[in-house]
Amino acid sequence: MEKIIELPEEGKVVFLGDTHGDYKTARMIINGFINKKRHYIVMLGDYVDRGEDSRKNIDFLIEMRQKHPNLIMLAGNHEMFFIRECSPSDFWDALSKEEYEYYRSVFSKLPLAVSGNGFLALHGALPDIEKIGDIDAIQLGDENWIRIIWGDFRDKPGVSLGNFLGRPKFGRDYFLKVMERLGKNVLIRGHDPLAPERMFDNRCLTLFTSSNYSSRKIAILDLKKEVRSIDDIEIISLDADDIEL
């Protein structure tokens, strides 16, 4: 299973943050970009729970991914309920045993991160690794997996800022140390609605694309240009009127 996906230095990439059952928004964005030449769509995880259309959303995404290899779905903590339980879990609670096993099998194969020209994208926080390729050695449930799937950032000095309800928190010193080690300028992630959109001097973007949150946005960047800060990324706000019924 490929856990880190390297994007080419050509074309464009569209990032969607957590969608959490927001099928209408996910469908609109994907249908709008999926057939554009040299466009990739990267989804940062958390496709189920919270929203009213979790099943509809995830089934649509799985179908589209099978048809379109330029759609990349990263793992989020709500997809990894079978490893580490989360709340709410309305999607998982409604499944039969057979359905549970089907989605567990699909989700267990989701990649953990996407790497490109100056940027790294994943769901939560950075793993403590020496090089990008080390992501392929991360195992389901291990410490670095927990950091990627469950980790949060706070724009405060320090490395480890504690662990609240199973969510490890990391500070500025940890972020800068790992990003320098990996040779990346900007991290694109979702997961934490309490985090500001921009942290660490414009180097950490937290993105949400679900109507369950007050800020619903997508991000687009040109793969040819090295991303040096969030200012190199086009961030587009989505209004309710933008979403087709």
Secondary structure, 3 states (H helix, E strand, C coil): CCCEEECCCCCEEEEECECCCCHHHHHHHHHHHCCCCCEEEEECCCCCCCCCCHHHHHHHHHHHHHHCCCEEECCCCCCCCCCCCCCCCHHHHCCCHHHHHHHHHHHCCCCCEEEECCEEECCCCCCCCCCHHHHHHCCCCCHHHHHHHHCEECCCCCCEEEEECCEEEECHHHHHHHHHHHCCCEEEECCCCCCCCEECCCCEEECECCCCCCCCEEEEEECCCCCCCHHHCEEEECCHHHCCC
